[in-house]
Amino acid sequence: ILGLGRMGQAVAARAWGFGLRLPAFDPYVPEPVFQALGVTRLGLEELCRTADILTIHSPLTVETRHLICDRTLELMKPTALIVNTARGGLIDTDALARAIQAGRIAGAALDVIEEEPLPMEHPIRSLSRVILTPHAAWYSEEAEPALRRRAAQIAVQGLKGERPASLLNPDVLAK
């Protein structure tokens, strides 16, 4: 698991239910979170070297842009797969296409792409070992009421002066 925030933790919890013990990389998550999830902390390079399936759940920042690039792809097993449902810019799409074409990794499943819409002529579109889906899996008629309820709960937390559950910029609380 690359990124052990809220989504990465949800993946780890579900994997645990299937008897999987997944290692993860996230320099910002404290060790007690790793321990509570039964997740082994690895460095990025070690995670890339050992992953059979690298599932990505990191935010896109200046620091994480193209975290998966020629250098990290070269570390991966030729049988490895990448799954990205987080942010497209985390992966250098051109480098990923080259790695799959060259057989340096086995394939990828991408719910997000660095450039959306992906140009029709982009080589990754023609690779048989790539699955591309729209980043709309969250949407359903059943999910809509829960999404609205969750947004309202977060707004109420903020109005009450409480820390919102999904706060991404805690420095604003001091202002």
Secondary structure, 3 states (H helix, E strand, C coil): CECCCHHHHHHHHHHHHCCCCCEEECCCCCHHHHHHHCCEECCHHHHHHHCCEEEECCCCCCCCCCCECHHHHHHCCCCCEEEECCCHHHECHHHHHHHHHCCCCCEEEECCCCCCCCCCCCHHHHCCCEEECCCCCCCCCCHHHHHHHHHHHHHHHHHCCCCCCCCCCHHHHHC
